[in-house]
């Protein structure tokens, strides 16, 4: 996971939906959303209320709680074909656990790139292939947590114990996504952008000199991922003016940056 630093994005004061508001008064359209961790947008659903309620209990340490079982139940609801789950504090821990399940030749497949296999990354709005045996799940919790869940068709070893606060927010994120996913319709405009390959709400850059492209996009008010390896994520909803700005950035030619 590439962290985004101040050299790639100005200091952010607040965020809402798919926009970032910086200390220097700028409004940025966020097409990064921390590699999908804020896929549903910033401050979405009931995450903030859940965070406040859980924080009032005062248990910020990674102690067992009722929320672990609730998160597993939520994941079974989201992925009924993958009833077994284990949650980890980050991507590295989850990948280490996955190494036990698969041989060294098994790669993590990403449906954004049209890949499918026994070990797949779950991407909100994209279908899971019939080949998948275990899912690598980055939950859309507004960027609050770096936790990753493995969800499998077969039993898994136990994962890590997270704090009740973090687990409560992750559980809420799952249910919020289930509710939101039933309402989503991809009504994003068709954008003729030769340098980008699109798959639903996701975009992969295939042009040259991504660093210059990203810098020019930021100058025009659009935040792109730190590297071309990561997919940009279109907003689920946006104004006509916002789509105009996004289209302007995605259709930039090399001579314009």
Protein Blocks (a to p, Z undefined) as FASTA:
>chain_A
ZZddfkloccdfbdchjaccdfkopacddfklnnolamnoghiajllmmmmmmmmnopab
ccddfklmmmmmmmmmmmmmlmbccddfbfklmmmmmmmmpcfklccddfknopacfbdc
ddehiacdfklmbdcddddehhmaccdcdddfbdcdddddddfklmmmmmmmmmmmmmmm
mmgccfbdcdddfkbccehjbccdfbehkllmmmmmmmnopacdfbfkbccdddfbdcfk
lmmmmmmmmmpcfklZZ
